[in-house]
Amino acid sequence: MVFTRATKSVLIHQVHFPVGRQAKAMAAGARFSPAWLTRWTNKRIAQG
């Protein structure tokens, strides 16, 4: 039974999702930008 569960193709549901306009914009931007630019942008926003 464990082997069957481990090898069976299962639809994986989305676990993390953005809530709010700013978070959705950041998630969309992070999808198309380099990692260093996303980190830099997050750092700038977090510092205020």
VENPE-V143325 format. One line per field, one symbol per residue. phi: phi as a letter, one per 30 degrees, with the letter a starting at -180 (. if undefined). psi: psi as a letter, one per 30 degrees, with the letter a starting at -180 (. if undefined). Layout:
phi = ???
psi = ???
This chain:
phi = .dddddcddbdcddccbdbjdddddddddddccdeddddddddddddi
psi = eeeeeffkkkjklkekkkkleeeeeeeeeffflleeeeeeeeeeeef.
